[in-house]
C-alpha cells in the first residue's frame, strides 16, 4: 500500500497538510465542507483534533436527531466538452444503457488500470 497524507476516523477521511511557515500540520475532512479545519504541531495532536471534530459533529447530529452526512455519497459532477458528452450519450443509447452506466464502466476500468484500492464503502 502506498503512503498517503490522510487519516481515517469513523468512516471520515481528513487530508493532512504541512506548513513550513508555521511548522504545523493542518487537517481538513474530505467531502465535508461544513466541518472546520483543525491543526496540531505533531501527528498525535492532529489526530486528536481530527477525532474531536468528528466526535463533536456526530454528537451534535445525535442531539438534534439528525442523520450525519456522509462525506462520500457516490454522486459527483464530471465536467467535459459538449462533444464528449454527446458522444458518450449516443454510445450509451446504442448499447441500450444510460450515460451513468457508461461512466461507471469507464471509472471502473480506470481504477483497475491504476491499481487504486477501493474500500467496500460500508460502515
ROKOL-233797 format. One line per 8 residues: number of its first residue (from 1); their letters; for each residue z, x, y of C-alpha. Coordinates in pm, 1 decimal. Layout:
% ROKOL-233797
NUM> a> Z/X/Y; ...
This chain:
% ROKOL-233797
1> xxxxxxxx> 0.0/0.0/0.0; -90.2/127.0/344.7; 186.9/168.7/603.8; 186.0/-91.4/880.1; 352.0/-138.3/1214.7; 503.5/-471.9/1116.0; 830.6/-616.9/987.8; 887.1/-941.6/798.9
9> xxxxxxxx> 1181.4/-1180.8/804.4; 1195.2/-1534.6/661.6; 814.1/-1566.0/645.9; 765.2/-1445.9/1003.9; 599.7/-1116.6/1093.8; 650.3/-904.6/1401.5; 426.8/-630.8/1534.3; 611.8/-313.7/1632.7
17> xxxxxxxx> 500.5/-110.6/1934.3; 639.1/219.7/2056.9; 664.3/308.3/2426.7; 681.9/677.5/2504.9; 768.1/586.8/2866.0; 1093.6/411.3/2775.2; 1132.1/580.0/2434.4; 1189.6/241.3/2276.2
25> xxxxxxxx> 1039.8/3.5/2023.2; 924.6/-345.8/2114.0; 856.1/-630.8/1875.7; 654.1/-948.7/1912.0; 640.5/-1223.3/1649.9; 276.7/-1266.6/1549.1; 135.4/-1615.3/1587.2; 441.8/-1743.3/1774.5
33> xxxxxxxx> 376.3/-1709.9/2147.5; 677.5/-1928.1/2227.4; 922.5/-1667.5/2094.5; 1034.1/-1386.3/2324.8; 957.1/-1019.5/2270.4; 1253.3/-801.4/2175.7; 1330.3/-431.1/2175.5; 1550.6/-158.6/2036.9
41> xxxxxxxx> 1594.7/217.1/2057.2; 1587.8/254.0/1677.3; 1415.0/79.9/1390.0; 1752.0/-64.4/1288.2; 1813.8/-206.1/1637.4; 1465.1/-353.8/1647.4; 1507.4/-510.4/1302.0; 1841.5/-660.6/1411.0
49> xxxxxxxx> 1681.8/-804.0/1727.4; 1390.6/-945.5/1526.7; 1624.7/-1111.8/1277.0; 1830.4/-1252.4/1566.3; 1523.6/-1405.8/1735.6; 1405.9/-1569.3/1413.4; 1751.2/-1686.2/1306.9; 1819.6/-1837.3/1652.1
57> xxxxxxxx> 1479.4/-2009.1/1650.1; 1542.5/-2161.8/1306.6; 1895.9/-2267.6/1405.5; 1764.8/-2431.3/1723.6; 1499.1/-2620.7/1526.3; 1762.0/-2734.1/1277.0; 1996.4/-2854.2/1551.7; 1712.4/-3050.3/1716.1
65> xxxxxxxx> 1598.1/-3193.8/1384.0; 1257.0/-3030.6/1428.5; 1044.4/-2861.6/1167.1; 999.6/-2494.2/1257.8; 645.6/-2397.0/1345.6; 461.9/-2179.0/1101.4; 318.3/-1862.8/1251.3; 1.1/-1882.3/1044.8
73> xxxxxxxx> -137.7/-2228.6/986.8; -470.5/-2130.0/834.7; -658.3/-2260.5/1138.2; -818.4/-2028.9/1389.7; -1122.1/-2023.4/1615.5; -1418.8/-1799.4/1544.2; -1649.9/-1729.5/1834.3; -2008.8/-1631.0/1765.6
81> xxxxxxxx> -2353.9/-1677.0/1913.2; -2522.1/-2017.2/1913.2; -2796.8/-1875.4/1686.0; -2547.1/-1761.7/1421.8; -2358.7/-2092.0/1448.2; -2682.7/-2282.2/1391.4; -2800.0/-2057.4/1106.4; -2470.4/-2084.9/920.2
89> xxxxxxxx> -2457.4/-2462.1/968.1; -2813.9/-2500.4/837.1; -2726.4/-2278.3/542.0; -2421.1/-2493.7/468.3; -2630.7/-2810.6/476.3; -2889.7/-2653.8/243.6; -2608.0/-2568.1/-0.2; -2461.3/-2921.4/20.8
97> xxxxxxxx> -2137.7/-2791.8/170.3; -1981.9/-2755.8/514.4; -1956.8/-2471.8/763.2; -1584.2/-2429.4/696.8; -1655.0/-2356.5/328.7; -1927.5/-2105.5/417.1; -1682.2/-1928.2/649.6; -1409.0/-1930.6/382.2
105> xxxxxxxx> -1651.1/-1770.8/136.5; -1751.5/-1507.4/392.6; -1388.2/-1428.1/470.9; -1301.0/-1405.6/100.6; -1590.4/-1165.4/45.4; -1478.5/-952.5/341.3; -1121.3/-941.1/208.4; -1244.9/-833.2/-132.7
113> xxxxxxxx> -1471.3/-563.8/11.7; -1196.4/-416.8/233.6; -902.2/-413.7/-9.2; -694.3/-643.1/211.1; -374.5/-772.7/49.2; -329.3/-1147.5/85.1; 11.8/-1292.1/0.4; 47.5/-1632.5/-153.8
121> xxx> 128.4/-1789.0/184.2; 418.6/-1983.6/39.7; 776.7/-1970.5/143.6
